[in-house]
């Protein structure tokens, strides 16, 4: 049985996979920047956002960390709740 690291290494060697991973990381980095900016502009802490979302601060920390690491993509519903807690609206665009 191969390890997780071996599988990732094999996948990253396939044509197009590395480029797609890099594209996704760039998009999620942009999303994280937008979320952090919304929270900062609202003058809110993670605990404040969590309370407004009806969750706990560690959940908001995990959400922000997941975008920073690219290990998990949050649902549209979660993103909508987060930005609403910051007094913003989520706008999606397909180009």
Secondary structure, DSSP 8 states (H G I E B T S, - for coil): ---HHHHHHHHHTSTTHHHHHHHHHHHHHHHHHHHHHHHHHHT--HHHHHHHHTS-HHHHHHHHHHHHHTS----HHHHHHHHHHTT--------
